[in-house]
Amino acid sequence: MAPLLCSLPLSRREWGVIVRSKEYGLLDLPAVAARLTLPPDAQTTHPESGTQRDLFDCPDLALLPCGPCVRLIVATHPATSTAKPPIGVLRAGTVYELFLTTAPQTAFTCADVLGLYLHRGSFETVLADKDREQDERLVGVLTRRMVRNSGKS
């Protein structure tokens, strides 16, 4: 993760990046641990799965001693079993998921960032519906381009 972010011009925030992180050691950083003791910034419910998440926003977190600084969003939800979750890490009955972004807090809430990440590519489902509405007899049919006659010979 850090090599990717180091290669981007983050000082000018020219690139918008949202990634899921498996660096669960970030949860042990003093600033993050302190933030998790406070009430969440937002709560969301995923429309398809129904999973409810508490969201904690940790802005300006340095990934390396010399930077870059990114925004960490921690999403938590109660574990449904004691087994290792397919996504996130299980600690004391809570599943923690980490998202790193360069999206500024002034423009995107933590719920906005999570929504953008979780719904990536969701427009494809909508477009697939449009594809099915086409006349299937015409799929793969090439037609000659019609040229408008200007009336000149």
JORA-V717967 format. One record per pair of residues at least 24 apart in sequence whose C-alpha atoms are under 6 Angstrom apart, sorted by the first residue. I is the first residue (numbers start at 1). J is the second residue. If there is no record, write none. Layout:
# JORA-V717967
i={I,I}
j={J,J}
This chain:
# JORA-V717967
i={16,16,17,17,18,18,19,19,20,20,21,21,53,70,71,71,72,72,73,73,74}
j={102,103,101,102,100,101,99,100,98,99,98,99,77,102,100,101,99,100,98,99,98}
